């Protein structure tokens, strides 16, 4: 029995991941989401595709943003 593929969540909070609704390249339903290559794709569809194709790079996450520590006031 093959273990289920691990799903890694993508960070697509940046405004450039949103556009006019268009058909998802993977499932065909409308989505405003965009990949880094400007493909119309649901984030969950992209995450599932990545899990099912672990040795291919198609959908990537944004670089992590370092947050300020608001509790550290000098």
N, C-alpha and C positions, 0 to 999 in steps of 0.2 A: 504494500500500500504506500503510495507517494504522499508525503506531507503536503498540506495546503501551502501555497506560496505566501510569503510574508508581504503584507501590504504596508508600504511606507507612505505616510501622509505628505502631500505636497503643500508648501507654503506659497499660496498665490494670492496674497492680500493686496499686492500693489495694483494701482489703478490700471496699468497697462494690460492686465489680465481680463479686462472687461470691455465689451464692445456691443454692437448691435446683435440681437439674437440671430443665430444661423444654425443650420443642422450640425450636430455633433459628428465628427469624422468617424467615430466608433459606433454610436448607437442610432444616429439619425434623428434623434429628438432635438428640438431647439434649445440652445444654450447661449448666454451672453459671455461665457468664459472663453479665454484665449490662452493657448500655450505660448511658450517663448518663440516659437516659429509662426505665431499668429494663426494656428489651427483652431477652429471652433471645436471645443471639446469640454465635456463636463469634467470637473476635477475628479470626481469619483470614477468616471470611466478611465481617465488617465492613470489614476492610482491602481486600478484593477489591471490595466494593460501592462503597467510597469511590473506588477507582481507576477504576471503570467509570462513576461519576457525579460527575465532577470539579466540576460547578457546583452541586451540591446538598449541603446539610449535614444529615447524619443521625447519623453516628457520629463523635465527637470524641475526641481524646486528653486525658489528664489534663495539667494544667499541669506544666511541668518543676519538679522539686524541686532546689533548690541544695544541693549536698553540701559538707560541711566539708572543708577541706584539712587532713588529719591530719598532714601533714608540716610544716606551718607552725607550729611552736611558738615563741612569742615569748619 
